[in-house]
């Protein structure tokens, strides 16, 4: 059976609020880690979110 093409990753807030998003990523096509500027409702601002492992 073939390996899955996408994995789930956790985008965690750099504002240390504990808030996170879950996103799909294809590790074969996108080898670098994801980093986005998204909304964090805990601090009510747009902050950087960086990829961590989903446990």
CHARMM-style PDB file with segment names, atoms N, HN, CA, C and O in Angstrom:
ATOM      1  N   UNK     1       0.837  -1.179   0.000  1.00  0.00      PROA
ATOM      2  CA  UNK     1       0.000   0.000   0.000  1.00  0.00      PROA
ATOM      3  C   UNK     1       0.888   1.251   0.000  1.00  0.00      PROA
ATOM      4  O   UNK     1       1.942   1.278   0.637  1.00  0.00      PROA
ATOM      5  N   UNK     2       0.453   2.263  -0.711  1.00  0.00      PROA
ATOM      6  HN  UNK     2      -0.403   2.241  -1.228  1.00  0.00      PROA
ATOM      7  CA  UNK     2       1.236   3.481  -0.860  1.00  0.00      PROA
ATOM      8  C   UNK     2       1.185   4.336   0.409  1.00  0.00      PROA
ATOM      9  O   UNK     2       0.247   4.260   1.203  1.00  0.00      PROA
ATOM     10  N   UNK     3       2.230   5.150   0.566  1.00  0.00      PROA
ATOM     11  HN  UNK     3       2.991   5.212  -0.079  1.00  0.00      PROA
ATOM     12  CA  UNK     3       2.300   6.075   1.683  1.00  0.00      PROA
ATOM     13  C   UNK     3       1.377   7.268   1.424  1.00  0.00      PROA
ATOM     14  O   UNK     3       1.137   7.619   0.268  1.00  0.00      PROA
ATOM     15  N   UNK     4       0.865   7.885   2.467  1.00  0.00      PROA
ATOM     16  HN  UNK     4       1.060   7.600   3.405  1.00  0.00      PROA
ATOM     17  CA  UNK     4       0.009   9.058   2.305  1.00  0.00      PROA
ATOM     18  C   UNK     4       0.804  10.221   1.726  1.00  0.00      PROA
ATOM     19  O   UNK     4       1.992  10.378   2.008  1.00  0.00      PROA
ATOM     20  N   UNK     5       0.133  11.036   0.914  1.00  0.00      PROA
ATOM     21  HN  UNK     5      -0.832  10.909   0.685  1.00  0.00      PROA
ATOM     22  CA  UNK     5       0.788  12.191   0.313  1.00  0.00      PROA
ATOM     23  C   UNK     5       0.794  13.403   1.218  1.00  0.00      PROA
ATOM     24  O   UNK     5       1.645  14.279   1.063  1.00  0.00      PROA
ATOM     25  N   UNK     6      -0.126  13.478   2.154  1.00  0.00      PROA
ATOM     26  HN  UNK     6      -0.817  12.766   2.280  1.00  0.00      PROA
ATOM     27  CA  UNK     6      -0.194  14.649   3.028  1.00  0.00      PROA
ATOM     28  C   UNK     6      -0.074  14.218   4.487  1.00  0.00      PROA
ATOM     29  O   UNK     6      -0.478  13.119   4.868  1.00  0.00      PROA
ATOM     30  N   UNK     7       0.491  15.112   5.288  1.00  0.00      PROA
ATOM     31  HN  UNK     7       0.819  16.005   4.978  1.00  0.00      PROA
ATOM     32  CA  UNK     7       0.556  14.900   6.725  1.00  0.00      PROA
ATOM     33  C   UNK     7      -0.103  16.095   7.403  1.00  0.00      PROA
ATOM     34  O   UNK     7      -0.169  17.180   6.824  1.00  0.00      PROA
ATOM     35  N   UNK     8      -0.584  15.903   8.613  1.00  0.00      PROA
ATOM     36  HN  UNK     8      -0.529  15.022   9.083  1.00  0.00      PROA
ATOM     37  CA  UNK     8      -1.146  17.002   9.384  1.00  0.00      PROA
ATOM     38  C   UNK     8      -0.050  17.615  10.241  1.00  0.00      PROA
ATOM     39  O   UNK     8       0.701  16.896  10.900  1.00  0.00      PROA
ATOM     40  N   UNK     9       0.045  18.931  10.237  1.00  0.00      PROA
ATOM     41  HN  UNK     9      -0.565  19.515   9.702  1.00  0.00      PROA
ATOM     42  CA  UNK     9       1.015  19.645  11.055  1.00  0.00      PROA
ATOM     43  C   UNK     9       0.275  20.668  11.910  1.00  0.00      PROA
ATOM     44  O   UNK     9      -0.825  21.106  11.571  1.00  0.00      PROA
ATOM     45  N   UNK    10       0.887  21.030  13.001  1.00  0.00      PROA
ATOM     46  HN  UNK    10       1.780  20.674  13.277  1.00  0.00      PROA
ATOM     47  CA  UNK    10       0.311  21.984  13.941  1.00  0.00      PROA
ATOM     48  C   UNK    10       1.029  23.317  13.769  1.00  0.00      PROA
ATOM     49  O   UNK    10       2.256  23.377  13.853  1.00  0.00      PROA
ATOM     50  N   UNK    11       0.275  24.379  13.531  1.00  0.00      PROA
ATOM     51  HN  UNK    11      -0.722  24.330  13.462  1.00  0.00      PROA
ATOM     52  CA  UNK    11       0.838  25.728  13.455  1.00  0.00      PROA
ATOM     53  C   UNK    11       0.585  26.393  14.801  1.00  0.00      PROA
ATOM     54  O   UNK    11      -0.552  26.731  15.130  1.00  0.00      PROA
ATOM     55  N   UNK    12       1.650  26.579  15.576  1.00  0.00      PROA
ATOM     56  HN  UNK    12       2.573  26.304  15.308  1.00  0.00      PROA
ATOM     57  CA  UNK    12       1.510  27.099  16.929  1.00  0.00      PROA
ATOM     58  C   UNK    12       1.887  28.575  16.984  1.00  0.00      PROA
ATOM     59  O   UNK    12       2.824  29.013  16.316  1.00  0.00      PROA
ATOM     60  N   UNK    13       1.154  29.327  17.778  1.00  0.00      PROA
ATOM     61  HN  UNK    13       0.393  28.971  18.321  1.00  0.00      PROA
ATOM     62  CA  UNK    13       1.358  30.768  17.897  1.00  0.00      PROA
ATOM     63  C   UNK    13       2.695  31.077  18.558  1.00  0.00      PROA
ATOM     64  O   UNK    13       3.097  30.414  19.514  1.00  0.00      PROA
ATOM     65  N   UNK    14       3.384  32.100  18.032  1.00  0.00      PROA
ATOM     66  HN  UNK    14       3.058  32.638  17.255  1.00  0.00      PROA
ATOM     67  CA  UNK    14       4.648  32.526  18.641  1.00  0.00      PROA
ATOM     68  C   UNK    14       4.413  33.486  19.803  1.00  0.00      PROA
ATOM     69  O   UNK    14       5.365  33.911  20.459  1.00  0.00      PROA
ATOM     70  N   UNK    15       3.139  33.832  20.064  1.00  0.00      PROA
ATOM     71  HN  UNK    15       2.366  33.487  19.531  1.00  0.00      PROA
ATOM     72  CA  UNK    15       2.811  34.721  21.177  1.00  0.00      PROA
ATOM     73  C   UNK    15       2.677  33.944  22.493  1.00  0.00      PROA
ATOM     74  O   UNK    15       2.316  34.526  23.516  1.00  0.00      PROA
ATOM     75  N   UNK    16       2.963  32.636  22.476  1.00  0.00      PROA
ATOM     76  HN  UNK    16       3.255  32.163  21.644  1.00  0.00      PROA
ATOM     77  CA  UNK    16       2.918  31.771  23.664  1.00  0.00      PROA
ATOM     78  C   UNK    16       1.558  31.773  24.356  1.00  0.00      PROA
ATOM     79  O   UNK    16       1.475  31.817  25.584  1.00  0.00      PROA
ATOM     80  N   UNK    17       0.490  31.724  23.550  1.00  0.00      PROA
ATOM     81  HN  UNK    17       0.558  31.689  22.553  1.00  0.00      PROA
ATOM     82  CA  UNK    17      -0.854  31.668  24.109  1.00  0.00      PROA
ATOM     83  C   UNK    17      -1.381  30.243  24.145  1.00  0.00      PROA
ATOM     84  O   UNK    17      -2.373  29.963  24.818  1.00  0.00      PROA
ATOM     85  N   UNK    18      -0.719  29.335  23.421  1.00  0.00      PROA
ATOM     86  HN  UNK    18       0.087  29.562  22.874  1.00  0.00      PROA
ATOM     87  CA  UNK    18      -1.193  27.964  23.352  1.00  0.00      PROA
ATOM     88  C   UNK    18      -2.187  27.737  22.233  1.00  0.00      PROA
ATOM     89  O   UNK    18      -2.625  26.606  22.023  1.00  0.00      PROA
ATOM     90  N   UNK    19      -2.552  28.776  21.516  1.00  0.00      PROA
ATOM     91  HN  UNK    19      -2.196  29.695  21.687  1.00  0.00      PROA
ATOM     92  CA  UNK    19      -3.500  28.648  20.408  1.00  0.00      PROA
ATOM     93  C   UNK    19      -2.779  28.082  19.185  1.00  0.00      PROA
ATOM     94  O   UNK    19      -1.623  28.419  18.927  1.00  0.00      PROA
ATOM     95  N   UNK    20      -3.476  27.211  18.427  1.00  0.00      PROA
ATOM     96  HN  UNK    20      -4.415  26.938  18.637  1.00  0.00      PROA
ATOM     97  CA  UNK    20      -2.853  26.619  17.249  1.00  0.00      PROA
ATOM     98  C   UNK    20      -3.890  26.338  16.174  1.00  0.00      PROA
ATOM     99  O   UNK    20      -5.083  26.218  16.450  1.00  0.00      PROA
ATOM    100  N   UNK    21      -3.407  26.237  14.946  1.00  0.00      PROA
ATOM    101  HN  UNK    21      -2.437  26.335  14.722  1.00  0.00      PROA
ATOM    102  CA  UNK    21      -4.182  25.794  13.793  1.00  0.00      PROA
ATOM    103  C   UNK    21      -3.625  24.457  13.350  1.00  0.00      PROA
ATOM    104  O   UNK    21      -2.460  24.155  13.613  1.00  0.00      PROA
ATOM    105  N   UNK    22      -4.449  23.638  12.672  1.00  0.00      PROA
ATOM    106  HN  UNK    22      -5.394  23.883  12.459  1.00  0.00      PROA
ATOM    107  CA  UNK    22      -3.986  22.383  12.089  1.00  0.00      PROA
ATOM    108  C   UNK    22      -4.105  22.511  10.586  1.00  0.00      PROA
ATOM    109  O   UNK    22      -5.139  22.940  10.074  1.00  0.00      PROA
ATOM    110  N   UNK    23      -3.035  22.136   9.865  1.00  0.00      PROA
ATOM    111  HN  UNK    23      -2.195  21.787  10.281  1.00  0.00      PROA
ATOM    112  CA  UNK    23      -2.994  22.300   8.418  1.00  0.00      PROA
ATOM    113  C   UNK    23      -2.396  21.053   7.786  1.00  0.00      PROA
ATOM    114  O   UNK    23      -1.587  20.360   8.403  1.00  0.00      PROA
ATOM    115  N   UNK    24      -2.802  20.772   6.543  1.00  0.00      PROA
ATOM    116  HN  UNK    24      -3.459  21.336   6.042  1.00  0.00      PROA
ATOM    117  CA  UNK    24      -2.234  19.661   5.788  1.00  0.00      PROA
ATOM    118  C   UNK    24      -1.028  20.154   4.990  1.00  0.00      PROA
ATOM    119  O   UNK    24      -1.004  21.288   4.514  1.00  0.00      PROA
ATOM    120  N   UNK    25      -0.023  19.275   4.854  1.00  0.00      PROA
ATOM    121  HN  UNK    25      -0.043  18.353   5.241  1.00  0.00      PROA
ATOM    122  CA  UNK    25       1.172  19.630   4.097  1.00  0.00      PROA
ATOM    123  C   UNK    25       1.683  18.393   3.375  1.00  0.00      PROA
ATOM    124  O   UNK    25       1.686  17.299   3.939  1.00  0.00      PROA
ATOM    125  N   UNK    26       2.112  18.561   2.140  1.00  0.00      PROA
ATOM    126  HN  UNK    26       2.109  19.450   1.682  1.00  0.00      PROA
ATOM    127  CA  UNK    26       2.717  17.476   1.384  1.00  0.00      PROA
ATOM    128  C   UNK    26       4.231  17.542   1.597  1.00  0.00      PROA
ATOM    129  O   UNK    26       4.875  18.464   1.096  1.00  0.00      PROA
ATOM    130  N   UNK    27       4.811  16.589   2.327  1.00  0.00      PROA
ATOM    131  HN  UNK    27       4.288  15.841   2.734  1.00  0.00      PROA
ATOM    132  CA  UNK    27       6.247  16.673   2.632  1.00  0.00      PROA
ATOM    133  C   UNK    27       7.142  16.413   1.425  1.00  0.00      PROA
ATOM    134  O   UNK    27       8.321  16.766   1.456  1.00  0.00      PROA
ATOM    135  N   UNK    28       6.620  15.813   0.374  1.00  0.00      PROA
ATOM    136  HN  UNK    28       5.663  15.526   0.349  1.00  0.00      PROA
ATOM    137  CA  UNK    28       7.436  15.564  -0.813  1.00  0.00      PROA
ATOM    138  C   UNK    28       7.601  16.815  -1.667  1.00  0.00      PROA
ATOM    139  O   UNK    28       8.654  17.030  -2.267  1.00  0.00      PROA
ATOM    140  N   UNK    29       6.556  17.639  -1.720  1.00  0.00      PROA
ATOM    141  HN  UNK    29       5.700  17.464  -1.233  1.00  0.00      PROA
ATOM    142  CA  UNK    29       6.613  18.846  -2.548  1.00  0.00      PROA
ATOM    143  C   UNK    29       7.096  20.063  -1.771  1.00  0.00      PROA
ATOM    144  O   UNK    29       7.773  20.927  -2.327  1.00  0.00      PROA
ATOM    145  N   UNK    30       6.756  20.134  -0.496  1.00  0.00      PROA
ATOM    146  HN  UNK    30       6.206  19.431  -0.044  1.00  0.00      PROA
ATOM    147  CA  UNK    30       7.129  21.290   0.322  1.00  0.00      PROA
ATOM    148  C   UNK    30       7.994  20.805   1.477  1.00  0.00      PROA
ATOM    149  O   UNK    30       7.484  20.353   2.502  1.00  0.00      PROA
ATOM    150  N   UNK    31       9.301  20.903   1.300  1.00  0.00      PROA
ATOM    151  HN  UNK    31       9.715  21.270   0.468  1.00  0.00      PROA
ATOM    152  CA  UNK    31      10.225  20.323   2.271  1.00  0.00      PROA
ATOM    153  C   UNK    31      10.517  21.253   3.450  1.00  0.00      PROA
ATOM    154  O   UNK    31      10.879  20.778   4.527  1.00  0.00      PROA
ATOM    155  N   UNK    32      10.366  22.566   3.267  1.00  0.00      PROA
ATOM    156  HN  UNK    32      10.072  22.951   2.392  1.00  0.00      PROA
ATOM    157  CA  UNK    32      10.647  23.489   4.369  1.00  0.00      PROA
ATOM    158  C   UNK    32       9.438  23.578   5.303  1.00  0.00      PROA
ATOM    159  O   UNK    32       8.317  23.240   4.923  1.00  0.00      PROA
ATOM    160  N   UNK    33       9.685  24.033   6.519  1.00  0.00      PROA
ATOM    161  HN  UNK    33      10.596  24.307   6.828  1.00  0.00      PROA
ATOM    162  CA  UNK    33       8.613  24.144   7.509  1.00  0.00      PROA
ATOM    163  C   UNK    33       7.717  25.343   7.187  1.00  0.00      PROA
ATOM    164  O   UNK    33       8.169  26.344   6.630  1.00  0.00      PROA
ATOM    165  N   UNK    34       6.439  25.217   7.550  1.00  0.00      PROA
ATOM    166  HN  UNK    34       6.072  24.404   8.003  1.00  0.00      PROA
ATOM    167  CA  UNK    34       5.474  26.272   7.276  1.00  0.00      PROA
ATOM    168  C   UNK    34       5.569  27.382   8.314  1.00  0.00      PROA
ATOM    169  O   UNK    34       5.853  27.131   9.485  1.00  0.00      PROA
ATOM    170  N   UNK    35       5.332  28.599   7.876  1.00  0.00      PROA
ATOM    171  HN  UNK    35       5.102  28.804   6.924  1.00  0.00      PROA
ATOM    172  CA  UNK    35       5.260  29.757   8.768  1.00  0.00      PROA
ATOM    173  C   UNK    35       4.275  30.740   8.144  1.00  0.00      PROA
ATOM    174  O   UNK    35       4.432  31.142   6.991  1.00  0.00      PROA
ATOM    175  N   UNK    36       3.271  31.118   8.903  1.00  0.00      PROA
ATOM    176  HN  UNK    36       3.142  30.791   9.840  1.00  0.00      PROA
ATOM    177  CA  UNK    36       2.234  32.031   8.419  1.00  0.00      PROA
ATOM    178  C   UNK    36       2.006  33.132   9.439  1.00  0.00      PROA
ATOM    179  O   UNK    36       2.326  32.985  10.619  1.00  0.00      PROA
ATOM    180  N   UNK    37       1.450  34.234   8.966  1.00  0.00      PROA
ATOM    181  HN  UNK    37       1.190  34.353   8.007  1.00  0.00      PROA
ATOM    182  CA  UNK    37       0.976  35.286   9.851  1.00  0.00      PROA
ATOM    183  C   UNK    37      -0.537  35.152   9.872  1.00  0.00      PROA
ATOM    184  O   UNK    37      -1.204  35.428   8.875  1.00  0.00      PROA
ATOM    185  N   UNK    38      -1.080  34.726  11.012  1.00  0.00      PROA
ATOM    186  HN  UNK    38      -0.538  34.502  11.822  1.00  0.00      PROA
ATOM    187  CA  UNK    38      -2.511  34.470  11.126  1.00  0.00      PROA
ATOM    188  C   UNK    38      -3.044  35.125  12.397  1.00  0.00      PROA
ATOM    189  O   UNK    38      -2.287  35.646  13.216  1.00  0.00      PROA
ATOM    190  N   UNK    39      -4.370  35.083  12.539  1.00  0.00      PROA
ATOM    191  HN  UNK    39      -4.985  34.659  11.874  1.00  0.00      PROA
ATOM    192  CA  UNK    39      -5.032  35.729  13.669  1.00  0.00      PROA
ATOM    193  C   UNK    39      -5.008  34.833  14.904  1.00  0.00      PROA
ATOM    194  O   UNK    39      -5.353  33.654  14.831  1.00  0.00      PROA
ATOM    195  N   UNK    40      -4.602  35.398  16.032  1.00  0.00      PROA
ATOM    196  HN  UNK    40      -4.321  36.356  16.091  1.00  0.00      PROA
ATOM    197  CA  UNK    40      -4.633  34.708  17.321  1.00  0.00      PROA
ATOM    198  C   UNK    40      -5.718  35.356  18.176  1.00  0.00      PROA
ATOM    199  O   UNK    40      -5.541  36.485  18.633  1.00  0.00      PROA
ATOM    200  N   UNK    41      -6.844  34.661  18.402  1.00  0.00      PROA
ATOM    201  HN  UNK    41      -6.988  33.744  18.031  1.00  0.00      PROA
ATOM    202  CA  UNK    41      -7.957  35.273  19.130  1.00  0.00      PROA
ATOM    203  C   UNK    41      -7.675  35.509  20.609  1.00  0.00      PROA
ATOM    204  O   UNK    41      -8.385  36.286  21.249  1.00  0.00      PROA
ATOM    205  N   UNK    42      -6.663  34.862  21.164  1.00  0.00      PROA
ATOM    206  HN  UNK    42      -6.087  34.231  20.645  1.00  0.00      PROA
ATOM    207  CA  UNK    42      -6.353  35.055  22.589  1.00  0.00      PROA
ATOM    208  C   UNK    42      -5.778  36.448  22.810  1.00  0.00      PROA
ATOM    209  O   UNK    42      -6.183  37.144  23.741  1.00  0.00      PROA
ATOM    210  N   UNK    43      -4.834  36.863  21.961  1.00  0.00      PROA
ATOM    211  HN  UNK    43      -4.505  36.297  21.205  1.00  0.00      PROA
ATOM    212  CA  UNK    43      -4.260  38.211  22.083  1.00  0.00      PROA
ATOM    213  C   UNK    43      -4.946  39.214  21.169  1.00  0.00      PROA
ATOM    214  O   UNK    43      -4.645  40.407  21.202  1.00  0.00      PROA
ATOM    215  N   UNK    44      -5.897  38.704  20.329  1.00  0.00      PROA
ATOM    216  HN  UNK    44      -6.142  37.734  20.303  1.00  0.00      PROA
ATOM    217  CA  UNK    44      -6.674  39.518  19.399  1.00  0.00      PROA
ATOM    218  C   UNK    44      -5.794  40.322  18.450  1.00  0.00      PROA
ATOM    219  O   UNK    44      -6.019  41.514  18.238  1.00  0.00      PROA
ATOM    220  N   UNK    45      -4.779  39.651  17.875  1.00  0.00      PROA
ATOM    221  HN  UNK    45      -4.596  38.683  18.047  1.00  0.00      PROA
ATOM    222  CA  UNK    45      -3.859  40.266  16.917  1.00  0.00      PROA
ATOM    223  C   UNK    45      -3.437  39.227  15.888  1.00  0.00      PROA
ATOM    224  O   UNK    45      -3.636  38.029  16.088  1.00  0.00      PROA
ATOM    225  N   UNK    46      -2.864  39.684  14.801  1.00  0.00      PROA
ATOM    226  HN  UNK    46      -2.703  40.657  14.638  1.00  0.00      PROA
ATOM    227  CA  UNK    46      -2.225  38.797  13.848  1.00  0.00      PROA
ATOM    228  C   UNK    46      -0.776  38.590  14.309  1.00  0.00      PROA
ATOM    229  O   UNK    46      -0.041  39.556  14.513  1.00  0.00      PROA
ATOM    230  N   UNK    47      -0.382  37.357  14.468  1.00  0.00      PROA
ATOM    231  HN  UNK    47      -0.978  36.572  14.303  1.00  0.00      PROA
ATOM    232  CA  UNK    47       0.973  37.019  14.907  1.00  0.00      PROA
ATOM    233  C   UNK    47       1.513  35.896  14.011  1.00  0.00      PROA
ATOM    234  O   UNK    47       0.771  35.296  13.233  1.00  0.00      PROA
ATOM    235  N   UNK    48       2.805  35.629  14.135  1.00  0.00      PROA
ATOM    236  HN  UNK    48       3.407  36.117  14.767  1.00  0.00      PROA
ATOM    237  CA  UNK    48       3.421  34.549  13.373  1.00  0.00      PROA
ATOM    238  C   UNK    48       3.058  33.194  13.978  1.00  0.00      PROA
ATOM    239  O   UNK    48       3.033  33.029  15.197  1.00  0.00      PROA
ATOM    240  N   UNK    49       2.783  32.244  13.115  1.00  0.00      PROA
ATOM    241  HN  UNK    49       2.803  32.378  12.124  1.00  0.00      PROA
ATOM    242  CA  UNK    49       2.521  30.869  13.516  1.00  0.00      PROA
ATOM    243  C   UNK    49       3.574  30.000  12.843  1.00  0.00      PROA
ATOM    244  O   UNK    49       3.787  30.106  11.636  1.00  0.00      PROA
ATOM    245  N   UNK    50       4.238  29.135  13.620  1.00  0.00      PROA
ATOM    246  HN  UNK    50       4.065  29.048  14.601  1.00  0.00      PROA
ATOM    247  CA  UNK    50       5.285  28.271  13.079  1.00  0.00      PROA
ATOM    248  C   UNK    50       4.887  26.817  13.235  1.00  0.00      PROA
ATOM    249  O   UNK    50       4.142  26.458  14.147  1.00  0.00      PROA
ATOM    250  N   UNK    51       5.381  25.997  12.350  1.00  0.00      PROA
ATOM    251  HN  UNK    51       5.986  26.288  11.609  1.00  0.00      PROA
ATOM    252  CA  UNK    51       5.038  24.578  12.311  1.00  0.00      PROA
ATOM    253  C   UNK    51       5.729  23.806  13.430  1.00  0.00      PROA
ATOM    254  O   UNK    51       6.930  23.951  13.662  1.00  0.00      PROA
ATOM    255  N   UNK    52       4.940  22.984  14.115  1.00  0.00      PROA
ATOM    256  HN  UNK    52       3.965  22.867  13.927  1.00  0.00      PROA
ATOM    257  CA  UNK    52       5.462  22.029  15.084  1.00  0.00      PROA
ATOM    258  C   UNK    52       4.807  20.692  14.805  1.00  0.00      PROA
ATOM    259  O   UNK    52       3.884  20.604  13.997  1.00  0.00      PROA
ATOM    260  N   UNK    53       5.279  19.657  15.468  1.00  0.00      PROA
ATOM    261  HN  UNK    53       6.029  19.729  16.125  1.00  0.00      PROA
ATOM    262  CA  UNK    53       4.728  18.324  15.256  1.00  0.00      PROA
ATOM    263  C   UNK    53       3.377  18.184  15.939  1.00  0.00      PROA
ATOM    264  O   UNK    53       3.186  18.671  17.054  1.00  0.00      PROA
ATOM    265  N   UNK    54       2.453  17.528  15.280  1.00  0.00      PROA
ATOM    266  HN  UNK    54       2.608  17.133  14.374  1.00  0.00      PROA
ATOM    267  CA  UNK    54       1.147  17.250  15.844  1.00  0.00      PROA
ATOM    268  C   UNK    54       1.213  15.932  16.583  1.00  0.00      PROA
ATOM    269  O   UNK    54       1.560  14.909  15.995  1.00  0.00      PROA
ATOM    270  N   UNK    55       0.886  15.940  17.859  1.00  0.00      PROA
ATOM    271  HN  UNK    55       0.603  16.772  18.337  1.00  0.00      PROA
ATOM    272  CA  UNK    55       1.007  14.726  18.668  1.00  0.00      PROA
ATOM    273  C   UNK    55      -0.314  14.034  18.814  1.00  0.00      PROA
ATOM    274  OT1 UNK    55      -0.396  12.992  19.465  1.00  0.00      PROA
TER     275      UNK     55
END
